[in-house]
Amino acid sequence: MLLTLSHTSNMLPRLSSVSMPASYPDTSVLLRGLGLLVSIALLLYVLWFKVLCVVLPVSQGSDQSPPEIRRSALQITRSFFEKRFDLVNDEFKATSSSIYRLTLFGRKATVLSGTEGRQLFMKEKGLNIYDSFFALLGIKSVEHDPHQVNAIVKRIICMQRPEFLQSMIPLILATCQHAMDSWGPEKILDPCSSIHEMTFQTIMATGFFEISRDLSLSSEFRSLIDVVDSPANPYMTWWPWLPNMLMIRKMISVARIYLIVRKQINIRKASGVRRNDAVQHMLDDGESTIQILGFILGLSLAGARATGTIGNDPNQRQRQAINIILVSWLIMRLSTNPEWARTIQTEIQALLSRTAQTSLSSITLREWESQTPMLDRCIRETLRTSQPYIAMRRNTGPALTVQGYTIPTGALVFYPFSDTSLNPAYYPDPMRWNPSREVKSEFICWGAGKFGCKGQRLAILNMKLVVVSILMQFDASMIGEVEDLVPDYNDSVTCRPRGNLGIRVIRK
């Protein structure tokens, strides 16, 4: 039909410019025919749309299957990419069940909640991330090399050693100061731009010093990372084998990142300058440029978005992004709760008074980790209220049973962290930011079991240094619609606050 339309449209100019025999159909006949074809095309589209978009009733399933949401593929796919938090949580209400099933990416997906579901999700060895991760990116599933993954995990674990973390403190603080010097005596910050950029630079400072200190290069590098880590178009998950512009852009961006990394490595080697960062350790160990590229991609993808996690779970990159989301939200929370900002400043001043120095770099790693309980509470509460993470796995082992329902081999499995972190049974008035809450053992925002955060120690240290650097030099206050400071949980990339907000910082 498309060929017919194209052929007809190409003929119209020629037909209008020539003299036609009386017996030849006039232009009006051709136009009516063209209109008929268009009408047929629209009718087919409407039928296609109605078939895909019709909402079917909830199916109660068999004795072994949980209730199933039988929505159209189009509706589920669009909601999953655009309003994932609402989709997952609304269906718990629709089914009146703690477990339900839907069809996504052409596979059955089981969504878990409750204590039994959480424990199975965190501990079951047969639940694997890779296929669901590839589907989320809109690419065809490929075999991954566990040795390469383990090499990255090993490098991250090395970065958690006390001697390395201690050596990173002056570097991270210097990177913070370098960024804050550009703020002047007063500045209004975009909470999801200015602070994001600063935190990204501190993360990169631990990995590749040259990229973090060159603001222009850092900005270019982060823009490329954003392309690589950009979510797939919903329709790409239907035909992941089909070439598309986003995948081409991702490939080009990876190639440009490789060229940047290779160039900076060559410059460092030629200069003979040694840096105290992860790349220097990899060069000393004789690792190749490709291996360094893989590590830098992992580190920067982790830092480009949101908590401090790089591990054998690629989806933990979303939680490392929480590093950046968390810093922004922690500054916003402290800006609207000045009593807690003063409490943290008093806590840090007490540490400085012990050394009779005014430099934050004089505070040791042990003191940062064990002598800042109020700051720890603020980080924990901010992470609980400000992270939109919905974990994904695929059952690559035998069929599983939870609450009497069966999860077959090959099925996708989801668990929303909000089932715990925003559950009033664990946290009364869960949307209220209250660091003085009793600490609960059900806190899982850093992961749990084999999926626990491998970079948690570095991430927490980095967050503390960034936040304290700002608080000790600036008075921060929120401007805009601050009455209802609520995250947009459907925005899994930046978790921006709802409304038009800014952070005014005034140098002390």
C-alpha positions as CSV (number, residue, x, y, z in Angstrom):
1,M,0.0,0.0,0.0
2,L,2.8,2.4,0.8
3,L,4.4,1.7,-2.5
4,T,1.1,2.4,-4.2
5,L,0.8,5.7,-2.4
6,S,4.3,6.7,-3.3
7,H,3.9,5.7,-6.9
8,T,0.6,7.6,-7.2
9,S,2.0,10.7,-5.6
10,N,5.0,10.7,-7.9
11,M,2.7,10.4,-10.9
12,L,0.5,13.4,-10.0
13,P,2.8,16.2,-11.1
14,R,3.5,14.5,-14.4
15,L,-0.2,13.9,-15.0
16,S,-1.1,17.5,-14.3
17,S,1.4,18.8,-16.9
18,V,0.5,16.7,-19.9
19,S,-2.5,16.7,-22.2
20,M,-4.7,13.7,-21.6
21,P,-7.0,11.9,-24.0
22,A,-10.7,12.3,-23.4
23,S,-10.9,8.6,-22.5
24,Y,-8.2,8.9,-19.9
25,P,-9.4,9.3,-16.3
26,D,-9.2,13.0,-15.2
27,T,-7.2,14.2,-12.2
28,S,-10.2,14.3,-9.9
29,V,-10.6,10.5,-10.4
30,L,-7.0,10.0,-9.4
31,L,-7.4,12.2,-6.3
32,R,-10.5,10.3,-5.3
33,G,-8.6,7.1,-5.6
34,L,-5.8,8.6,-3.6
35,G,-8.2,9.7,-0.9
36,L,-9.7,6.2,-0.8
37,L,-6.2,4.7,-0.2
38,V,-5.5,7.2,2.6
39,S,-8.9,6.3,4.2
40,I,-8.0,2.6,4.0
41,A,-4.6,3.4,5.6
42,L,-6.2,5.4,8.4
43,L,-8.8,2.6,9.0
44,L,-6.0,0.0,9.3
45,Y,-4.1,2.3,11.7
46,V,-7.2,2.7,13.9
47,L,-7.8,-1.0,13.9
48,W,-4.2,-1.6,14.8
49,F,-4.3,1.0,17.5
50,K,-7.5,-0.4,19.0
51,V,-6.1,-3.9,19.1
52,L,-2.9,-2.8,20.8
53,C,-4.5,-0.2,23.1
54,V,-7.6,-2.0,24.4
55,V,-7.5,-2.5,28.1
56,L,-8.5,-6.0,29.1
57,P,-9.7,-7.0,32.5
58,V,-7.4,-8.5,35.1
59,S,-7.0,-12.2,34.7
60,Q,-6.8,-14.2,38.0
61,G,-4.6,-16.8,36.4
62,S,-4.3,-20.4,37.4
63,D,-3.5,-21.7,40.8
64,Q,0.2,-21.4,40.1
65,S,0.1,-18.0,38.3
66,P,-0.3,-14.7,40.0
67,P,-3.1,-12.2,38.8
68,E,-2.1,-10.9,35.3
69,I,-2.6,-7.4,34.0
70,R,-3.8,-7.9,30.4
71,R,-3.1,-4.5,29.1
72,S,-2.0,-3.9,25.5
73,A,1.7,-4.2,24.6
74,L,1.7,-0.5,23.6
75,Q,0.2,0.7,26.9
76,I,2.5,-1.3,29.1
77,T,5.7,-0.5,27.1
78,R,4.9,3.3,27.1
79,S,4.0,3.3,30.8
80,F,7.1,1.3,31.7
81,F,9.4,3.9,30.0
82,E,7.5,7.0,30.8
83,K,5.7,6.4,34.2
84,R,7.4,3.3,35.5
85,F,6.8,4.1,39.2
86,D,3.1,4.7,38.7
87,L,2.7,1.6,36.5
88,V,4.3,-0.8,39.0
89,N,2.6,0.6,42.1
90,D,-0.8,1.2,40.6
91,E,-1.1,-2.4,39.5
92,F,-0.7,-3.6,43.1
93,K,-3.9,-1.7,43.9
94,A,-5.6,-2.9,40.7
95,T,-5.0,-6.5,41.5
96,S,-5.3,-6.3,45.3
97,S,-2.3,-8.7,45.3
98,S,1.3,-8.4,46.5
99,I,2.4,-10.2,43.4
100,Y,1.1,-9.8,39.8
101,R,2.2,-10.5,36.3
102,L,2.2,-8.6,33.0
103,T,3.8,-9.0,29.6
104,L,6.7,-6.8,28.8
105,F,9.4,-7.0,26.1
106,G,7.6,-10.1,24.7
107,R,8.1,-12.0,28.0
108,K,6.1,-12.6,31.1
109,A,7.2,-10.4,34.0
110,T,6.4,-11.0,37.6
111,V,6.4,-8.0,40.0
112,L,7.1,-8.9,43.6
113,S,6.5,-7.1,46.9
114,G,6.4,-8.1,50.6
115,T,8.9,-9.7,52.8
116,E,9.0,-13.1,51.1
117,G,9.2,-11.5,47.6
118,R,12.0,-9.2,48.7
119,Q,14.0,-12.0,50.2
120,L,13.7,-14.2,47.2
121,F,14.6,-11.3,44.9
122,M,17.7,-10.4,46.9
123,K,19.0,-13.9,47.5
124,E,18.0,-16.2,44.7
125,K,21.1,-17.1,42.6
126,G,19.1,-17.9,39.5
127,L,17.9,-14.3,39.1
128,N,20.2,-12.7,36.5
129,I,20.2,-9.1,35.3
130,Y,21.7,-9.2,31.9
131,D,18.8,-10.1,29.6
132,S,16.5,-7.6,31.2
133,F,19.2,-5.0,31.1
134,F,19.7,-5.5,27.4
135,A,16.0,-5.3,26.8
136,L,15.7,-2.1,28.7
137,L,18.4,-0.6,26.5
138,G,16.5,-1.8,23.4
139,I,19.3,-4.0,22.2
140,K,19.5,-7.7,21.4
141,S,20.7,-9.9,24.2
142,V,24.3,-10.9,23.8
143,E,26.7,-13.1,25.7
144,H,28.8,-11.3,28.3
145,D,32.2,-12.2,29.4
146,P,32.2,-12.8,33.2
147,H,35.9,-12.3,33.3
148,Q,35.6,-8.7,32.0
149,V,32.8,-8.1,34.6
150,N,34.9,-9.6,37.4
151,A,37.9,-7.4,36.3
152,I,35.8,-4.2,36.7
153,V,34.5,-5.5,40.1
154,K,38.0,-6.2,41.2
155,R,39.1,-2.7,40.3
156,I,36.2,-1.2,42.2
157,I,37.0,-3.3,45.2
158,C,40.6,-2.0,45.1
159,M,39.2,1.5,45.2
160,Q,37.5,0.8,48.5
161,R,40.8,0.1,50.3
162,P,41.5,2.5,53.2
163,E,44.8,3.7,51.8
164,F,43.3,4.6,48.4
165,L,40.3,6.3,49.9
166,Q,42.5,8.3,52.3
167,S,44.6,9.5,49.4
168,M,41.4,10.5,47.5
169,I,40.2,12.9,50.2
170,P,42.4,15.9,49.2
171,L,41.8,15.3,45.5
172,I,38.0,15.2,45.9
173,L,38.0,18.3,48.1
174,A,40.2,20.1,45.6
175,T,37.8,19.2,42.8
176,C,34.9,20.6,44.9
177,Q,36.8,23.8,45.5
178,H,37.6,24.1,41.8
179,A,33.9,23.9,40.9
180,M,32.8,26.2,43.8
181,D,35.3,28.9,42.8
182,S,33.2,29.6,39.7
183,W,30.1,30.3,41.8
184,G,31.2,33.7,42.9
185,P,29.8,35.4,46.0
186,E,26.2,34.4,45.2
187,K,24.7,32.0,42.7
188,I,21.4,30.3,41.9
189,L,22.0,26.6,41.2
190,D,19.8,24.3,39.2
191,P,19.6,21.3,41.6
192,C,19.7,18.8,38.7
193,S,22.4,20.5,36.7
194,S,25.0,22.5,38.6
195,I,25.4,20.1,41.5
196,H,25.2,17.1,39.1
197,E,28.1,18.5,37.2
198,M,30.1,19.1,40.3
199,T,29.5,15.6,41.7
200,F,30.3,14.0,38.3
201,Q,33.7,15.8,38.4
202,T,34.5,14.4,41.8
203,I,33.6,10.9,40.8
204,M,35.8,11.2,37.7
205,A,38.6,12.7,39.8
206,T,39.0,9.3,41.5
207,G,39.1,7.6,38.1
208,F,40.7,9.9,35.5
209,F,42.1,13.1,36.9
210,E,42.7,14.9,33.6
211,I,39.0,14.6,32.6
212,S,37.8,15.9,35.9
213,R,40.0,19.1,36.0
214,D,39.4,20.2,32.4
215,L,35.8,21.7,32.7
216,S,35.3,21.8,28.9
217,L,36.5,18.2,28.5
218,S,34.5,17.1,31.5
219,S,31.3,18.7,30.0
220,E,31.9,17.0,26.6
221,F,32.6,13.7,28.3
222,R,29.5,13.8,30.3
223,S,27.3,14.7,27.3
224,L,28.7,11.6,25.5
225,I,28.0,9.5,28.6
226,D,24.4,10.8,28.7
227,V,23.9,9.6,25.1
228,V,25.4,6.2,25.9
229,D,23.2,5.9,29.0
230,S,20.0,7.4,27.4
231,P,17.0,5.1,27.8
232,A,15.7,3.3,24.8
233,N,12.6,4.4,22.8
234,P,9.7,2.2,24.0
235,Y,9.3,0.8,20.5
236,M,12.9,-0.3,20.2
237,T,12.1,-3.1,22.7
238,W,9.7,-4.6,20.2
239,W,12.3,-4.9,17.4
240,P,15.8,-4.7,19.1
241,W,17.4,-6.2,16.0
242,L,16.2,-3.3,13.9
243,P,18.9,-0.5,13.3
244,N,17.8,2.8,14.7
245,M,19.3,6.3,15.1
246,L,19.6,6.1,18.9
247,M,21.8,3.0,18.7
248,I,23.9,4.6,16.0
249,R,24.4,7.7,18.2
250,K,25.4,5.4,21.1
251,M,28.0,3.7,19.0
252,I,29.4,7.0,17.8
253,S,29.5,8.3,21.4
254,V,31.4,5.3,22.6
255,A,33.9,5.7,19.7
256,R,34.4,9.4,20.7
257,I,34.8,8.4,24.4
258,Y,37.5,5.9,23.3
259,L,39.3,8.6,21.4
260,I,39.3,10.9,24.4
261,V,40.5,8.2,26.8
262,R,43.3,7.2,24.4
263,K,44.4,10.7,23.8
264,Q,44.6,11.5,27.5
265,I,46.4,8.3,28.3
266,N,49.0,9.1,25.6
267,I,49.4,12.7,26.9
268,R,50.0,11.3,30.5
269,K,52.5,8.8,29.3
270,A,54.4,11.3,27.2
271,S,54.6,13.8,30.0
272,G,55.8,11.3,32.5
273,V,53.4,12.8,35.1
274,R,51.9,10.3,37.6
275,R,48.5,10.8,39.1
276,N,46.9,9.1,42.1
277,D,43.8,7.8,40.4
278,A,42.4,4.5,39.2
279,V,43.7,4.9,35.7
280,Q,47.3,5.3,37.0
281,H,46.9,2.0,38.9
282,M,45.7,0.3,35.7
283,L,48.6,1.7,33.7
284,D,51.0,0.4,36.3
285,D,49.4,-3.0,36.1
286,G,49.9,-3.0,32.3
287,E,46.2,-3.0,31.4
288,S,45.3,-2.0,27.8
289,T,43.4,1.1,26.6
290,I,40.4,-1.1,25.9
291,Q,40.4,-2.4,29.5
292,I,40.8,1.2,30.8
293,L,37.9,2.3,28.5
294,G,35.6,-0.4,30.0
295,F,36.4,0.7,33.5
296,I,36.0,4.4,32.8
297,L,32.7,3.7,31.0
298,G,31.5,1.8,34.0
299,L,32.6,4.4,36.5
300,S,31.3,7.3,34.5
301,L,28.0,5.6,33.7
302,A,27.6,4.9,37.3
303,G,28.4,8.4,38.3
304,A,26.3,10.0,35.5
305,R,23.0,9.3,37.2
306,A,22.2,8.4,40.6
307,T,24.0,6.2,44.5
308,G,27.3,4.7,44.5
309,T,27.2,1.2,43.1
310,I,29.3,-0.6,40.6
311,G,29.3,-4.3,40.9
312,N,28.5,-7.5,39.0
313,D,25.0,-6.1,38.5
314,P,25.0,-3.7,35.5
315,N,21.7,-2.3,36.7
316,Q,23.5,-1.1,39.8
317,R,24.7,1.8,37.6
318,Q,21.3,3.3,38.3
319,R,22.0,3.2,42.0
320,Q,25.4,4.9,41.5
321,A,23.6,7.6,39.7
322,I,21.8,8.0,43.0
323,N,25.1,9.4,44.1
324,I,24.4,12.5,42.0
325,I,20.6,12.5,42.7
326,L,21.3,12.0,46.4
327,V,23.7,14.9,46.6
328,S,21.3,17.2,45.0
329,W,18.4,16.1,47.1
330,L,20.5,16.2,50.3
331,I,21.4,19.9,49.6
332,M,17.8,20.6,48.9
333,R,16.6,18.9,52.1
334,L,19.2,20.8,54.2
335,S,18.3,24.0,52.5
336,T,14.7,23.6,53.7
337,N,15.7,22.2,57.1
338,P,18.3,24.6,58.4
339,E,18.4,23.0,61.9
340,W,19.9,19.9,60.3
341,A,22.3,21.9,58.3
342,R,23.5,23.6,61.5
343,T,23.8,20.1,63.2
344,I,26.0,18.8,60.4
345,Q,28.2,22.0,60.5
346,T,28.6,21.6,64.3
347,E,29.5,17.9,63.8
348,I,32.3,18.9,61.3
349,Q,33.5,21.8,63.4
350,A,34.0,19.3,66.3
351,L,36.2,17.1,64.2
352,L,38.2,20.1,63.0
353,S,38.7,21.3,66.6
354,R,40.4,18.0,67.5
355,T,43.2,18.7,65.0
356,A,43.4,22.5,65.6
357,Q,43.1,22.9,61.8
358,T,40.6,24.5,59.5
359,S,41.1,22.3,56.4
360,L,38.6,19.5,55.8
361,S,41.5,17.4,54.4
362,S,42.9,17.2,57.9
363,I,39.9,14.9,58.9
364,T,41.0,11.3,58.4
365,L,39.1,8.6,56.6
366,R,38.3,6.9,59.9
367,E,36.7,10.1,61.3
368,W,34.7,10.7,58.1
369,E,33.3,7.1,58.3
370,S,32.8,6.7,62.1
371,Q,32.5,10.2,63.6
372,T,29.7,11.8,61.5
373,P,26.5,10.0,62.7
374,M,24.2,12.9,62.0
375,L,25.5,13.2,58.4
376,D,25.0,9.5,58.1
377,R,21.4,9.8,59.2
378,C,20.7,12.6,56.7
379,I,22.3,10.6,53.8
380,R,20.3,7.5,54.7
381,E,17.0,9.4,55.0
382,T,17.6,11.2,51.7
383,L,18.4,8.0,50.0
384,R,15.2,6.4,51.3
385,T,12.9,9.2,50.1
386,S,14.6,10.2,46.9
387,Q,15.5,7.1,45.0
388,P,13.2,5.7,42.3
389,Y,14.9,2.4,41.7
390,I,12.9,-0.6,40.4
391,A,15.2,-3.6,40.2
392,M,15.0,-6.0,37.2
393,R,16.1,-9.6,36.9
394,R,15.5,-12.6,34.6
395,N,15.0,-16.1,36.0
396,T,17.8,-18.1,34.3
397,G,17.5,-21.0,36.8
398,P,14.7,-23.4,37.6
399,A,11.1,-22.3,38.2
400,L,10.7,-20.4,41.5
401,T,7.8,-20.5,44.0
402,V,6.8,-17.5,46.1
403,Q,3.6,-17.1,48.1
404,G,2.3,-20.2,46.3
405,Y,2.8,-18.7,42.8
406,T,5.3,-19.9,40.2
407,I,7.9,-17.8,38.4
408,P,8.8,-19.9,35.3
409,T,12.3,-20.1,33.8
410,G,12.9,-17.2,31.4
411,A,10.5,-14.8,33.1
412,L,11.4,-11.3,34.1
413,V,11.2,-10.4,37.7
414,F,10.8,-6.9,39.1
415,Y,11.1,-5.5,42.7
416,P,10.3,-1.9,43.5
417,F,12.5,-0.6,46.3
418,S,9.6,1.7,47.3
419,D,7.8,-1.4,48.6
420,T,10.3,-1.1,51.6
421,S,11.6,2.5,51.6
422,L,8.1,4.1,51.3
423,N,6.2,1.5,53.2
424,P,4.3,3.1,56.2
425,A,4.6,-0.2,58.1
426,Y,8.3,0.4,58.3
427,Y,8.4,4.2,58.1
428,P,5.4,6.1,59.4
429,D,4.5,9.1,57.3
430,P,7.0,7.8,54.7
431,M,7.1,10.9,52.5
432,R,8.3,13.1,55.3
433,W,12.1,13.7,55.5
434,N,13.0,12.9,59.1
435,P,16.7,11.9,59.8
436,S,15.9,11.3,63.5
437,R,13.8,8.2,62.5
438,E,14.7,4.9,64.2
439,V,17.1,3.0,62.0
440,K,15.3,0.0,60.4
441,S,17.0,-3.3,59.4
442,E,14.8,-3.4,56.3
443,F,16.8,-0.5,54.7
444,I,17.9,-2.0,51.3
445,C,18.7,1.2,49.3
446,W,22.3,0.1,49.0
447,G,21.2,-3.3,47.8
448,A,21.4,-6.6,49.7
449,G,22.8,-10.1,49.4
450,K,24.9,-10.8,46.3
451,F,23.6,-7.6,44.7
452,G,24.9,-5.3,47.5
453,C,26.7,-2.2,46.4
454,K,30.3,-2.8,45.7
455,G,31.2,0.9,45.7
456,Q,29.2,2.0,48.7
457,R,32.2,3.1,50.8
458,L,33.6,5.3,48.1
459,A,30.2,6.7,47.2
460,I,29.4,7.7,50.8
461,L,32.7,9.3,51.3
462,N,32.3,11.2,48.0
463,M,28.8,12.4,49.1
464,K,30.0,13.6,52.5
465,L,32.9,15.6,51.0
466,V,30.7,17.3,48.4
467,V,27.9,18.2,50.8
468,V,30.2,19.4,53.6
469,S,32.3,21.5,51.2
470,I,29.2,23.4,50.2
471,L,27.8,23.7,53.7
472,M,31.0,25.0,55.2
473,Q,31.4,27.8,52.6
474,F,27.9,28.7,51.6
475,D,24.5,29.4,53.2
476,A,22.0,27.6,51.0
477,S,18.3,28.2,50.7
478,M,15.6,27.1,48.3
479,I,13.7,29.4,46.0
480,G,10.5,28.6,44.1
481,E,7.7,26.2,44.9
482,V,9.2,24.8,48.1
483,E,6.1,24.1,50.0
484,D,5.7,20.5,48.7
485,L,9.3,19.2,48.0
486,V,8.3,15.9,46.4
487,P,10.5,13.9,44.0
488,D,9.1,12.9,40.6
489,Y,9.5,9.2,41.1
490,N,8.7,8.5,37.4
491,D,11.8,10.4,36.4
492,S,14.3,7.6,37.0
493,V,17.1,9.5,35.5
494,T,17.3,12.6,37.7
495,C,14.3,12.3,40.0
496,R,13.8,16.0,39.7
497,P,11.6,17.8,42.3
498,R,8.2,18.7,41.0
499,G,7.8,22.4,40.3
500,N,10.3,25.1,39.3
501,L,13.0,25.2,42.0
502,G,16.4,26.5,42.5
503,I,19.1,26.6,45.2
504,R,20.5,30.0,46.2
505,V,24.0,29.8,47.7
506,I,25.6,32.8,49.3
507,R,29.3,32.7,50.3
508,K,29.9,33.1,54.0
